[in-house]
Amino acid sequence: MNKNLDLFLTFMKIGAFTFGGGYAMIPLIQKEVCENKKWLNEKEISDIVAISESTPGPIAINAATFVGYHTAGFPGACMATLGVVLPSFLIISLISLVLTQFRSIKPVRYAFMGIRAAVLALILKALWMMFKSTKKKVISYIIMGISLVLTAFLKIDAVFVIIGCGLFGLLWSMLHRKEQSNGTD
């Protein structure tokens, strides 16, 4: 099969069968891209997820774009992005046509309550996957804890926390590199 078509169909399947946004898609992207298609390894997908979180835009679209580009260049990026976006666009368009009737149906409300629980499980799986693939250092736990407090309890915008963590990580790596070079002299 043509790699661009394969990217489109793979990400269309991910986009069609994942509820809850980008973080819920991460485990499915990882399974399809690393295990089923073998386009990337675990380290590469973790890097792509980290970059996708750090760049503006929805994480699922960013991840699809990066995977597509890594796999088949610019055409692959376009096909993967289109594939992940198209199902949501079509579903939301259809739902918006019947939103008022749809919202009042009791079984539909219960179905969405169940979907929310499943989304939470998928987000936790993504967290676990990222936790397993990162280096475990005390500073990482400190950054994670501070980020949680800042966003969850102090209600500081996540964008500022991500920027701050990125700057801190850059500073930390520069200081660490400087210490290593001083130790080898």
Backbone hydrogen bonds in HBPLUS format (Angstrom, degrees):
<---DONOR---> <-ACCEPTOR-->    atom                        ^
c    i                          cat <-CA-CA->   ^        H-A-AA   ^      H-
h    n   atom  resd res      DA  || num        DHA   H-A  angle D-A-AA Bond
n    s   type  num  typ     dist DA aas  dist angle  dist       angle   num
A0006-ASP N   A0002-ASN O   2.86 MM   4  6.11 156.9  1.91 154.2 161.9     1
A0007-LEU N   A0003-LYS O   2.85 MM   4  6.08 153.8  1.92 146.9 153.3     2
A0008-PHE N   A0004-ASN O   2.98 MM   4  6.20 163.1  2.01 145.7 150.3     3
A0009-LEU N   A0005-LEU O   2.89 MM   4  6.13 171.4  1.90 156.7 158.2     4
A0010-THR N   A0006-ASP O   2.90 MM   4  5.94 159.5  1.94 147.5 153.8     5
A0011-PHE N   A0007-LEU O   2.97 MM   4  6.09 171.4  1.98 154.7 157.0     6
A0012-MET N   A0008-PHE O   2.82 MM   4  5.91 138.6  2.00 143.0 155.7     7
A0013-LYS N   A0009-LEU O   2.97 MM   4  6.10 154.2  2.04 143.0 148.8     8
A0014-ILE N   A0010-THR O   3.09 MM   4  6.40 157.1  2.14 143.5 149.9     9
A0015-GLY N   A0011-PHE O   2.87 MM   4  5.94 161.1  1.91 139.7 145.4    10
A0016-ALA N   A0012-MET O   2.83 MM   4  5.93 143.6  1.97 142.8 152.6    11
A0017-PHE N   A0013-LYS O   3.10 MM   4  6.15 146.3  2.22 147.3 154.1    12
A0024-ALA N   A0021-GLY O   3.20 MM   3  5.65 127.6  2.49 107.2 119.5    13
A0025-MET N   A0022-GLY O   2.86 MM   3  4.97 134.7  2.07  99.5 113.4    14
A0026-ILE N   A0022-GLY O   3.20 MM   4  6.51 129.7  2.47 147.8 160.7    15
A0028-LEU N   A0025-MET O   2.99 MM   3  5.27 115.1  2.42 106.1 122.3    16
A0029-ILE N   A0025-MET O   2.80 MM   4  6.01 162.4  1.83 164.9 171.1    17
A0030-GLN N   A0026-ILE O   2.85 MM   4  6.01 167.2  1.86 157.3 160.8    18
A0031-LYS N   A0027-PRO O   2.94 MM   4  6.11 160.2  1.98 143.7 149.0    19
A0032-GLU N   A0028-LEU O   2.94 MM   4  6.09 171.8  1.95 153.0 155.3    20
A0033-VAL N   A0029-ILE O   2.79 MM   4  5.76 169.3  1.80 156.9 160.5    21
A0034-CYS N   A0030-GLN O   2.88 MM   4  5.52 157.5  1.93 140.2 147.7    22
A0035-GLU N   A0031-LYS O   3.03 MM   4  5.06 127.6  2.31 116.6 131.5    23
A0036-ASN N   A0031-LYS O   2.91 MM   5  6.30 161.2  1.94 159.5 165.5    24
A0037-LYS N   A0032-GLU O   2.76 MM   5  5.86 157.4  1.81 157.9 164.3    25
A0039-TRP N   A0033-VAL O   2.84 MM   6  5.48 141.4  1.99 160.1 171.2    26
A0040-LEU N   A0033-VAL O   3.44 MM   7  6.06 161.1  2.48 127.4 129.8    27
A0045-ILE N   A0041-ASN O   3.02 MM   4  6.32 160.5  2.06 157.8 163.5    28
A0046-SER N   A0042-GLU O   2.98 MM   4  6.14 152.9  2.05 145.1 152.7    29
A0047-ASP N   A0043-LYS O   2.96 MM   4  6.22 154.5  2.03 147.5 154.5    30
A0048-ILE N   A0044-GLU O   2.91 MM   4  6.18 155.2  1.98 146.5 153.6    31
A0049-VAL N   A0045-ILE O   2.87 MM   4  6.10 155.9  1.93 147.0 153.2    32
A0050-ALA N   A0046-SER O   2.97 MM   4  6.19 160.2  2.01 147.0 152.3    33
A0051-ILE N   A0047-ASP O   2.91 MM   4  6.16 160.0  1.95 150.8 156.3    34
A0052-SER N   A0048-ILE O   2.77 MM   4  5.90 156.5  1.82 147.5 155.0    35
A0053-GLU N   A0049-VAL O   2.92 MM   4  6.13 146.5  2.03 147.1 155.1    36
A0054-SER N   A0050-ALA O   3.16 MM   4  6.31 141.5  2.32 137.5 147.6    37
A0054-SER N   A0051-ILE O   3.08 MM   3  5.04 122.8  2.42  93.3 108.2    38
A0055-THR N   A0051-ILE O   3.02 MM   4  6.18 129.1  2.29 148.9 160.6    39
A0062-ASN N   A0058-PRO O   2.97 MM   4  6.22 166.9  1.99 157.9 162.2    40
A0063-ALA N   A0059-ILE O   2.79 MM   4  5.91 163.1  1.82 150.3 155.4    41
A0064-ALA N   A0060-ALA O   2.91 MM   4  6.03 162.0  1.95 144.0 149.3    42
A0065-THR N   A0061-ILE O   2.91 MM   4  6.07 160.7  1.95 148.9 154.5    43
A0066-PHE N   A0062-ASN O   2.89 MM   4  6.14 164.9  1.91 154.9 158.5    44
A0067-VAL N   A0063-ALA O   2.85 MM   4  6.01 166.7  1.86 155.2 159.2    45
A0068-GLY N   A0064-ALA O   2.83 MM   4  5.92 164.7  1.86 149.1 154.2    46
A0069-TYR N   A0065-THR O   2.88 MM   4  6.04 157.7  1.93 148.0 154.4    47
A0070-HIS N   A0066-PHE O   2.86 MM   4  6.00 161.7  1.90 148.8 154.2    48
A0071-THR N   A0067-VAL O   2.89 MM   4  5.99 146.3  2.01 147.3 156.6    49
A0072-ALA N   A0068-GLY O   2.80 MM   4  5.81 166.3  1.82 152.9 156.6    50
A0073-GLY N   A0069-TYR O   2.86 MM   4  4.09 138.2  2.04 125.9 122.4    51
A0077-ALA N   A0073-GLY O   2.96 MM   4  6.29 150.7  2.05 151.4 160.7    52
A0078-CYS N   A0074-PHE O   3.02 MM   4  6.32 160.0  2.06 155.7 160.1    53
A0079-MET N   A0075-PRO O   2.97 MM   4  6.21 161.8  2.00 149.9 154.8    54
A0080-ALA N   A0076-GLY O   2.91 MM   4  6.01 166.5  1.93 152.5 156.2    55
A0081-THR N   A0077-ALA O   3.03 MM   4  6.03 160.5  2.06 144.7 150.6    56
A0082-LEU N   A0078-CYS O   2.93 MM   4  6.04 165.1  1.95 148.6 153.2    57
A0083-GLY N   A0079-MET O   2.88 MM   4  5.98 157.0  1.93 144.1 151.1    58
A0084-VAL N   A0080-ALA O   3.03 MM   4  6.25 154.7  2.09 148.2 153.4    59
A0085-VAL N   A0081-THR O   3.10 MM   4  6.21 147.7  2.21 148.2 156.7    60
A0086-LEU N   A0082-LEU O   2.95 MM   4  5.82 163.2  1.98 154.6 158.2    61
A0089-PHE N   A0085-VAL O   3.05 MM   4  6.20 165.5  2.07 161.9 166.6    62
A0090-LEU N   A0086-LEU O   2.96 MM   4  6.17 166.1  1.98 159.5 162.3    63
A0091-ILE N   A0087-PRO O   2.87 MM   4  6.04 166.5  1.88 155.3 159.5    64
A0092-ILE N   A0088-SER O   2.86 MM   4  5.89 171.1  1.87 153.6 156.7    65
A0093-SER N   A0089-PHE O   3.01 MM   4  6.05 153.0  2.08 140.7 148.7    66
A0094-LEU N   A0090-LEU O   3.02 MM   4  6.27 156.6  2.08 146.9 152.5    67
A0095-ILE N   A0091-ILE O   2.85 MM   4  6.10 166.3  1.86 157.1 161.2    68
A0096-SER N   A0092-ILE O   2.89 MM   4  5.93 158.7  1.93 148.0 153.5    69
A0097-LEU N   A0094-LEU O   3.13 MM   3  5.38 138.2  2.31 101.8 113.1    70
A0098-VAL N   A0095-ILE O   3.04 MM   3  5.46 136.1  2.23 108.6 119.6    71
A0102-PHE N   A0098-VAL O   2.89 MM   4  5.88 158.3  1.93 159.0 166.1    72
A0103-ARG N   A0099-LEU O   2.99 MM   4  6.01 158.7  2.03 155.4 157.6    73
A0105-ILE N   A0102-PHE O   3.43 MM   3  5.74 162.2  2.46 108.4 113.4    74
A0108-VAL N   A0105-ILE O   3.16 MM   3  5.44 124.1  2.49 103.6 117.5    75
A0109-ARG N   A0105-ILE O   3.15 MM   4  6.56 152.3  2.23 150.4 158.5    76
A0110-TYR N   A0106-LYS O   3.06 MM   4  6.41 159.8  2.10 156.5 161.9    77
A0111-ALA N   A0107-PRO O   2.84 MM   4  6.04 149.4  1.94 141.5 150.6    78
A0112-PHE N   A0108-VAL O   2.98 MM   4  6.25 158.5  2.03 151.1 155.5    79
A0113-MET N   A0109-ARG O   3.04 MM   4  6.31 141.6  2.19 139.7 150.6    80
A0114-GLY N   A0110-TYR O   3.03 MM   4  6.37 153.7  2.10 148.2 154.1    81
A0115-ILE N   A0111-ALA O   2.88 MM   4  6.18 151.6  1.96 146.7 155.7    82
A0116-ARG N   A0112-PHE O   2.95 MM   4  6.12 154.4  2.02 142.8 148.4    83
A0117-ALA N   A0113-MET O   3.33 MM   4  6.65 149.9  2.42 139.5 146.5    84
A0118-ALA N   A0114-GLY O   3.07 MM   4  6.42 156.1  2.13 148.2 154.7    85
A0119-VAL N   A0115-ILE O   2.84 MM   4  6.11 152.5  1.92 152.4 160.6    86
A0120-LEU N   A0116-ARG O   3.04 MM   4  6.30 155.7  2.10 145.6 151.1    87
A0121-ALA N   A0117-ALA O   3.16 MM   4  6.51 154.6  2.23 144.3 150.7    88
A0122-LEU N   A0118-ALA O   2.99 MM   4  6.34 153.2  2.07 148.0 155.2    89
A0123-ILE N   A0119-VAL O   2.89 MM   4  6.18 155.4  1.95 154.0 160.8    90
A0124-LEU N   A0120-LEU O   2.95 MM   4  6.20 159.5  1.99 150.4 155.9    91
A0125-LYS N   A0121-ALA O   2.94 MM   4  6.20 147.5  2.04 142.8 152.1    92
A0126-ALA N   A0122-LEU O   2.97 MM   4  6.26 153.6  2.04 145.1 151.7    93
A0127-LEU N   A0123-ILE O   2.94 MM   4  6.24 156.5  1.99 148.9 155.6    94
A0128-TRP N   A0124-LEU O   2.91 MM   4  6.15 157.6  1.96 146.5 152.3    95
A0129-MET N   A0125-LYS O   2.87 MM   4  6.12 158.7  1.91 151.2 156.8    96
A0130-MET N   A0126-ALA O   2.98 MM   4  6.21 162.2  2.01 151.3 155.6    97
A0131-PHE N   A0127-LEU O   2.85 MM   4  6.03 154.8  1.91 148.1 156.2    98
A0132-LYS N   A0128-TRP O   2.90 MM   4  6.13 159.4  1.94 152.1 156.5    99
A0133-SER N   A0129-MET O   3.20 MM   4  6.37 144.3  2.33 140.1 149.0   100
A0140-SER N   A0137-LYS O   3.00 MM   3  5.30 127.3  2.29 104.1 117.6   101
A0141-TYR N   A0137-LYS O   3.33 MM   4  6.80 154.0  2.41 152.0 158.2   102
A0142-ILE N   A0138-VAL O   3.00 MM   4  6.32 154.8  2.06 152.5 160.4   103
A0143-ILE N   A0139-ILE O   2.92 MM   4  6.13 164.2  1.95 150.3 153.9   104
A0144-MET N   A0140-SER O   2.93 MM   4  6.11 161.2  1.97 147.4 153.0   105
A0145-GLY N   A0141-TYR O   2.90 MM   4  6.05 163.5  1.93 147.9 152.2   106
A0146-ILE N   A0142-ILE O   2.90 MM   4  6.10 167.7  1.92 155.1 158.5   107
A0147-SER N   A0143-ILE O   2.87 MM   4  5.98 160.8  1.91 149.7 155.6   108
A0148-LEU N   A0144-MET O   2.95 MM   4  6.17 156.4  2.00 148.7 154.9   109
A0149-VAL N   A0145-GLY O   3.00 MM   4  6.28 166.3  2.02 152.9 156.0   110
A0150-LEU N   A0146-ILE O   2.87 MM   4  6.05 167.1  1.89 155.0 158.8   111
A0151-THR N   A0147-SER O   2.98 MM   4  6.10 163.4  2.01 150.7 154.6   112
A0152-ALA N   A0148-LEU O   2.79 MM   4  5.59 159.1  1.83 151.2 158.1   113
A0153-PHE N   A0149-VAL O   3.07 MM   4  5.15 143.3  2.21 122.5 133.7   114
A0154-LEU N   A0149-VAL O   2.97 MM   5  6.30 152.8  2.05 162.7 168.5   115
A0156-ILE N   A0150-LEU O   2.82 MM   6  5.49 169.5  1.83 156.8 153.3   116
A0160-PHE N   A0157-ASP O   3.05 MM   3  5.62 123.4  2.38 112.1 123.7   117
A0161-VAL N   A0157-ASP O   3.26 MM   4  6.66 153.5  2.34 145.4 153.3   118
A0162-ILE N   A0158-ALA O   2.81 MM   4  6.02 162.2  1.84 155.7 159.6   119
A0163-ILE N   A0159-VAL O   2.95 MM   4  6.19 164.6  1.98 150.2 154.5   120
A0164-GLY N   A0160-PHE O   2.84 MM   4  5.96 162.8  1.87 144.5 150.1   121
A0165-CYS N   A0161-VAL O   2.79 MM   4  5.98 159.2  1.83 150.5 156.3   122
A0166-GLY N   A0162-ILE O   2.85 MM   4  6.03 156.7  1.90 148.3 155.1   123
A0167-LEU N   A0163-ILE O   2.90 MM   4  6.16 161.5  1.93 153.6 158.3   124
A0168-PHE N   A0164-GLY O   2.83 MM   4  6.01 158.8  1.88 147.9 154.5   125
A0169-GLY N   A0165-CYS O   2.79 MM   4  5.95 160.9  1.83 148.2 153.5   126
A0170-LEU N   A0166-GLY O   2.95 MM   4  6.15 153.4  2.02 145.1 152.3   127
A0171-LEU N   A0167-LEU O   2.91 MM   4  6.13 165.0  1.93 151.7 155.5   128
A0172-TRP N   A0168-PHE O   2.75 MM   4  5.92 163.0  1.77 153.6 159.1   129
A0173-SER N   A0169-GLY O   2.91 MM   4  6.06 159.5  1.96 144.6 149.8   130
A0174-MET N   A0170-LEU O   2.99 MM   4  6.20 152.6  2.07 146.3 154.1   131
A0175-LEU N   A0171-LEU O   2.91 MM   4  6.16 161.9  1.95 154.6 159.2   132
A0176-HIS N   A0172-TRP O   2.83 MM   4  5.97 158.5  1.87 148.8 155.7   133
A0177-ARG N   A0173-SER O   2.86 MM   4  5.90 155.8  1.92 141.9 148.4   134
A0178-LYS N   A0174-MET O   2.98 MM   4  6.12 152.4  2.06 141.1 148.8   135
A0179-GLU N   A0175-LEU O   2.92 MM   4  6.20 153.8  1.99 147.5 154.2   136
A0180-GLN N   A0176-HIS O   2.99 MM   4  6.25 156.0  2.05 146.5 152.8   137
A0181-SER N   A0177-ARG O   2.97 MM   4  6.23 158.1  2.02 148.2 153.8   138
A0182-ASN N   A0178-LYS O   2.97 MM   4  6.19 149.0  2.07 144.5 153.1   139
A0183-GLY N   A0179-GLU O   2.95 MM   4  6.13 142.9  2.09 142.5 152.6   140
A0184-THR N   A0180-GLN O   3.16 MM   4  6.38 132.9  2.40 141.0 152.0   141
